[in-house]
Amino acid sequence: MMYLRGVRRSTLLSASVVALIDVALAAIIITSYVGARASTPVRGSLRATTPKGTTTTTSPPSTNSSYRPLRVRPPQTAVERAVNQRMVKMSLKGLSVLATESFPSPATSSTFGAIDASDSASATLFAMAFTQELLDLDFATSTRDDLLAWANYNNAPNTLTGLPTSLSAKALCASLTMDPSPVPTAAAWNLLAKSRTTWRVSGLVVSVNPAWIQAMNSGWLSIDPLMVIYDVSGLLTVTTSGEAPVVQSVAFALTLGGASLHSGYGAVALNYWTLN
C-alpha cells in the first residue's frame, strides 16, 4: 500500500497557512542581494530512539512560568523597514479560519517522546530529530492525536507576519494536516493501521533555504533570533504487511524558531511537502 493522501482541507485554510511563509519569503527576496552563496548540505546519522510501543501514556508538558522564547529588536534599517512593511501589508484574509481549528493540547507520550535537550540546542540536530520522530511511524501502535500533541509541544510561534499568539501557536499543526502534508487524515491513518503499515525515514539531508540566506545577506533580521528555514530531504520506506517495501523520496521546507514550551528550537511550520 502506498501513502494515502489526505482529503483536501479548506482551500482558504491551506492558502492562508502557506502564505505565512510564502509571502514573507517573497518580501525578503525582493529586498535581498542576488547571487547569495549556496547552502551546504548537512548529513548525519539519525539519533537512536526507543521503538514505538503499543502503550501510550500521555504526559503534560512541564510548565516553567519563567521561560519565554528569545526576542530581539532589529535595527530599523531601510531593508528592515521595507521587508516588515511588505509583511504587514500582506493579506491575512482567511487566517480567521485558524481560530476555528482545534488540535490536541501539547503533550509528549511513551510513543512520541520529548526531543533530547542536546538536539533541541542545535538547529540542524533539532530539524533531523523532529523529522525522524514525525516520519518514523507504526500506524497500528500509535495515534494521530498523540502525534499532533507531540508536534504541538514542539511548536515555535510564527513571528514573520505578526499573528496573534492564539493563531501563531496553531500554525505548525495546521501546516502538518493540510493537503499536501505528512500527517494522514484520521480515516487514512485508520486504513494504514489496519494494513499494518509502517514508515521509516533515512538518508536525511538538511540545508539552509537559499531564500533565507539571501534574507540574512540583505541585512534583514527576524525578531526571533533562532528562526531559520531549512530544506529537508530523505528517503521514506513504506512497509505494509504482506507486500514488498516501497522506498519513496520526501522533501519539504521546515521553518524553525525559539520553542514555545521548552528551551532551544521548535518548529514553526512545515511547507511544500513532496512525496515521490
Phi and psi in degrees as a GROMACS rama.xvg file:
@    title "Ramachandran Plot"
@    xaxis  label "Phi"
@    yaxis  label "Psi"
@TYPE xy
-84.3215  171.924  MET-2
-60.6823  132.071  TYR-3
-88.9392  113.509  LEU-4
-70.7986  135.956  ARG-5
-71.0644  160.214  GLY-6
-68.3279  138.187  VAL-7
-62.5589  129.998  ARG-8
-78.9067  -178.508  ARG-9
-50.8189  126.44  SER-10
-58.5909  -36.4824  THR-11
-63.4368  -45.7759  LEU-12
-64.1848  -46.9528  LEU-13
-58.6769  -49.169  SER-14
-63.0097  -37.8848  ALA-15
-66.9574  -45.8875  SER-16
-67.1303  -44.1599  VAL-17
-61.5257  -35.037  VAL-18
-62.2888  -24.0312  ALA-19
-55.7935  -38.9516  LEU-20
-94.1658  -46.1157  ILE-21
-55.6153  -53.7995  ASP-22
-69.8729  -36.8249  VAL-23
-62.9502  -42.002  ALA-24
-66.967  -37.1549  LEU-25
-61.1484  -41.2114  ALA-26
-64.4777  -39.1746  ALA-27
-64.8072  -45.495  ILE-28
-63.5662  -36.3184  ILE-29
-57.8871  -37.2893  ILE-30
-104.075  7.93615  THR-31
-96.52  164.598  SER-32
-71.1122  147.827  TYR-33
-91.423  145.351  VAL-34
80.3902  31.5724  GLY-35
-63.6904  153.922  ALA-36
-63.293  149.98  ARG-37
-70.4151  149.763  ALA-38
-76.8181  154.395  SER-39
-100.656  120.07  THR-40
-61.7864  145.732  PRO-41
-118.018  118.284  VAL-42
-107.852  147.788  ARG-43
-164.932  161.776  GLY-44
-78.632  147.179  SER-45
-74.4858  144.989  LEU-46
-68.9557  149.194  ARG-47
-72.4475  135.753  ALA-48
-131.131  156.802  THR-49
-73.5963  132.835  THR-50
-54.9949  141.103  PRO-51
-69.8412  127.017  LYS-52
-102.162  -172.301  GLY-53
-90.5103  -14.3908  THR-54
-100.414  127.731  THR-55
-120.045  117.182  THR-56
-117.351  104.84  THR-57
-75.6187  132.694  THR-58
-121.924  135.282  SER-59
-68.0958  152.04  PRO-60
-65.3827  149.682  PRO-61
-67.6841  141.476  SER-62
-101.084  126.346  THR-63
-130.437  97.7455  ASN-64
-64.6334  -19.0101  SER-65
-86.5526  -11.8575  SER-66
-80.8371  134.049  TYR-67
-142.767  138.426  ARG-68
-59.5513  145.257  PRO-69
-64.6062  142.36  LEU-70
-139.82  144.779  ARG-71
-129.765  164.807  VAL-72
-113.872  98.3574  ARG-73
-63.1241  149.346  PRO-74
-58.8885  136.978  PRO-75
-81.8018  69.8351  GLN-76
-75.6052  172.712  THR-77
-61.6315  -41.2663  ALA-78
-64.1769  -45.0721  VAL-79
-59.4046  -45.4362  GLU-80
-65.8102  -41.4609  ARG-81
-62.6868  -46.0956  ALA-82
-66.0527  -46.0265  VAL-83
-64.0769  -36.9625  ASN-84
-64.5228  -39.0989  GLN-85
-65.2502  -37.5413  ARG-86
-65.5033  -43.1539  MET-87
-63.6469  -38.0466  VAL-88
-79.0308  -12.3178  LYS-89
-61.2818  149.011  MET-90
-75.3796  121.635  SER-91
-103.565  13.6312  LEU-92
-60.821  127.974  LYS-93
106.476  -18.0974  GLY-94
-67.9912  -16.3297  LEU-95
-62.5309  -20.0845  SER-96
-60.5804  -34.1299  VAL-97
-59.1175  -30.9537  LEU-98
-64.3912  -23.9384  ALA-99
-92.9481  -8.15065  THR-100
-79.4687  142.329  GLU-101
-124.409  129.541  SER-102
-128.058  157.844  PHE-103
-58.1212  147.434  PRO-104
-65.05  150.771  SER-105
-58.5037  131.357  PRO-106
-167.94  153.198  ALA-107
-107.436  168.878  THR-108
-153.349  176.97  SER-109
-66.6057  -23.9082  SER-110
-85.4853  -40.85  THR-111
-123.232  92.0685  PHE-112
-83.7275  167.727  GLY-113
-65.5848  142.727  ALA-114
-70.4704  138.658  ILE-115
-53.7266  142.303  ASP-116
-59.2053  -35.4141  ALA-117
-66.0284  -35.0347  SER-118
-72.4994  -36.8348  ASP-119
-67.6223  -19.2643  SER-120
-81.5427  -11.3109  ALA-121
-121.196  128.845  SER-122
-59.7853  -46.5592  ALA-123
-64.2053  -47.1029  THR-124
-65.7355  -37.749  LEU-125
-64.8802  -43.8416  PHE-126
-58.3933  -41.2992  ALA-127
-71.3212  -42.9209  MET-128
-66.2533  -40.8028  ALA-129
-62.5878  -44.0725  PHE-130
-63.8671  -42.9751  THR-131
-62.5962  -46.5753  GLN-132
-65.0874  -36.3907  GLU-133
-68.1882  -36.6149  LEU-134
-107.266  -13.0738  LEU-135
-82.9069  95.2449  ASP-136
-127.797  137.974  LEU-137
-115.317  102.307  ASP-138
-64.7047  -26.7435  PHE-139
-76.2666  -21.6995  ALA-140
-118.327  17.2018  THR-141
-143.961  165.102  SER-142
-121.893  152.687  THR-143
-64.5253  -41.635  ARG-144
-61.9899  -39.5172  ASP-145
-65.6688  -36.8314  ASP-146
-65.3768  -43.6374  LEU-147
-69.9881  -33.6778  LEU-148
-64.3377  -41.1902  ALA-149
-63.6981  -44.4185  TRP-150
-60.9485  -42.1466  ALA-151
-63.8242  -33.7068  ASN-152
-66.209  -28.7571  TYR-153
-100.164  16.4351  ASN-154
-77.2664  155.362  ASN-155
-124.883  138.695  ALA-156
-61.1723  143.149  PRO-157
-84.2156  110.672  ASN-158
-101.359  2.32887  THR-159
-70.2218  -33.0406  LEU-160
-122.252  15.8348  THR-161
66.9039  33.6245  GLY-162
-66.3982  147.427  LEU-163
-59.2353  148.989  PRO-164
-54.8976  -39.9183  THR-165
-62.2769  -29.4979  SER-166
-90.0924  -39.4277  LEU-167
-62.4865  -29.4093  SER-168
-71.2713  -17.7953  ALA-169
-94.3419  -8.8916  LYS-170
-61.2302  -40.4157  ALA-171
-64.1386  -54.2312  LEU-172
-62.3353  -35.4888  CYS-173
-63.461  -42.5131  ALA-174
-69.0907  -26.7935  SER-175
-79.6046  -19.8017  LEU-176
-113.729  -7.80149  THR-177
-79.5793  167.698  MET-178
-100.898  126.858  ASP-179
-84.4684  145.436  PRO-180
-155.258  163.538  SER-181
-80.3039  -17.3752  PRO-182
-98.1567  115.683  VAL-183
-63.6676  158.415  PRO-184
-63.3943  166.9  THR-185
-58.7412  -41.3998  ALA-186
-66.0689  -43.0059  ALA-187
-66.5197  -38.2814  ALA-188
-59.0452  -44.2134  TRP-189
-62.0289  -39.5741  ASN-190
-66.2671  -40.7488  LEU-191
-65.7617  -34.7115  LEU-192
-67.2737  -43.2886  ALA-193
-64.6862  -31.0896  LYS-194
-88.9358  5.49455  SER-195
56.6154  43.6413  ARG-196
-84.1038  141.444  THR-197
-129.175  153.026  THR-198
-117.636  143.507  TRP-199
-139.478  128.116  ARG-200
-101.447  146.072  VAL-201
-152.23  169.698  SER-202
60.4467  39.0788  GLY-203
-68.4704  137.101  LEU-204
-125.365  125.992  VAL-205
-121.696  127.847  VAL-206
-142.351  148.213  SER-207
-67.6073  133.299  VAL-208
-60.0143  130.424  ASN-209
-55.7652  -36.407  PRO-210
-64.8201  -33.6554  ALA-211
-68.9821  -39.1666  TRP-212
-61.7477  -42.3756  ILE-213
-61.2181  -39.4436  GLN-214
-63.1084  -43.844  ALA-215
-65.5745  -39.5111  MET-216
-68.611  -25.0356  ASN-217
-75.7454  -17.8885  SER-218
102.841  -1.13799  GLY-219
-77.6632  142.077  TRP-220
-129.549  141.272  LEU-221
-81.5625  150.247  SER-222
-70.3685  -16.1223  ILE-223
-98.0846  105.911  ASP-224
-66.7979  -13.1956  PRO-225
-94.2446  -4.52846  LEU-226
-66.2619  136.398  MET-227
-160.096  149.413  VAL-228
-113.898  124.085  ILE-229
-108.854  145.511  TYR-230
-95.0445  126.204  ASP-231
-120.4  135.58  VAL-232
-142.562  160.856  SER-233
177.954  -166.912  GLY-234
-116.061  138.771  LEU-235
-118.053  117.148  LEU-236
-94.2219  116.944  THR-237
-102.631  117.195  VAL-238
-117.994  126.432  THR-239
-122.519  138.031  THR-240
-53.1039  126.169  SER-241
84.6592  2.12824  GLY-242
-127.598  156.717  GLU-243
-71.5865  142.551  ALA-244
-59.8771  146.55  PRO-245
-117.923  128.119  VAL-246
-104.554  124.2  VAL-247
-124.488  155.839  GLN-248
-94.2554  142.155  SER-249
-124.047  150.939  VAL-250
-155.052  146.648  ALA-251
-167.371  168.545  PHE-252
-103.932  132.376  ALA-253
-122.29  116.357  LEU-254
-94.5001  128.102  THR-255
-112.147  161.138  LEU-256
-164.382  -173.374  GLY-257
-69.1837  123.07  GLY-258
-59.6081  149.262  ALA-259
-75.1994  -37.5431  SER-260
-115.848  -6.0406  LEU-261
-147.765  164.14  HIS-262
-69.9945  157.489  SER-263
87.6833  -154.084  GLY-264
-84.5563  151.489  TYR-265
-138.089  175.763  GLY-266
-103.936  129.44  ALA-267
-85.9515  -49.1079  VAL-268
-164.856  154.963  ALA-269
-120.164  121.454  LEU-270
-128.382  164.25  ASN-271
59.7289  40.6083  TYR-272
-62.3627  124.113  TRP-273
-129.939  130.105  THR-274
-130.311  118.371  LEU-275
